[in-house]
Amino acid sequence: MGPVNILLWVAGVALIAVGYSRARGPWARYQQLKEQDENVARYEAWRGGVRDSSPTGASVAMQVLRRQARDAALIAVVGFVLVFAGFLVR
């Protein structure tokens, strides 16, 4: 184990932690909005009304939150790659 291995491991673990912390908030809010949207859809189906398919503020927010969570997950994936690279480098 050389200094390069340790550097890759530390950088990888740091990126995993940053990615996780950045993804946790937007993903939780996305799940809340998704649940609320499904509730509205069930209510409107029960009521017998036709649901408007145009984009709403909630659907736009869900897209933004999904993109933020995806970007943070990519940061965490890069961290995993660095950790594995730390094991492969001799």
SVG drawing of the C-alpha trace seen along z (x, -y; Angstrom):
<svg xmlns="http://www.w3.org/2000/svg" viewBox="-67 -26 71 30">
<polyline fill="none" stroke="black" stroke-width="0.4" points="0.0,0.0 1.5,-3.2 0.5,-6.8 -1.4,-6.7 -3.7,-3.9 -4.4,-5.8 -5.0,-9.0 -7.5,-7.3 -9.3,-5.7 -9.6,-8.9 -10.8,-10.8 -13.2,-8.1 -14.7,-7.9 -15.0,-11.7 -16.8,-11.8 -19.2,-9.0 -20.0,-11.0 -20.5,-14.2 -22.7,-12.5 -24.8,-10.8 -25.4,-14.0 -26.3,-15.9 -28.7,-13.3 -30.5,-12.6 -32.5,-15.9 -33.7,-16.2 -34.6,-12.5 -36.7,-12.7 -38.5,-15.8 -39.0,-14.1 -40.6,-11.1 -43.0,-13.4 -44.0,-15.2 -44.5,-12.0 -46.7,-10.6 -48.7,-13.8 -49.1,-13.7 -50.3,-10.1 -52.8,-11.1 -54.2,-13.8 -54.4,-11.4 -56.3,-8.9 -58.7,-11.6 -59.4,-12.9 -60.0,-9.3 -62.4,-8.7 -64.1,-12.0 -64.5,-11.1 -62.7,-14.2 -60.2,-14.2 -56.8,-15.2 -55.0,-17.9 -51.8,-16.6 -50.0,-19.9 -46.9,-20.4 -47.5,-21.7 -45.2,-23.4 -44.9,-20.2 -43.9,-18.2 -41.2,-20.7 -40.0,-20.6 -39.9,-16.8 -37.8,-17.0 -35.4,-19.4 -35.2,-17.3 -34.6,-14.1 -31.8,-15.8 -30.2,-17.0 -30.4,-13.5 -29.0,-11.9 -26.0,-14.3 -25.2,-13.6 -25.5,-9.9 -23.0,-10.3 -20.6,-11.9 -21.0,-9.0 -20.4,-6.6 -17.1,-8.4 -16.2,-7.9 -16.8,-4.2 -14.7,-4.0 -11.8,-5.8 -12.0,-3.4 -11.8,-0.4 -9.0,-2.1 -7.2,-2.4 -7.3,1.4 -6.1,1.9 -3.2,-0.5 0.1,1.1"/>
</svg>
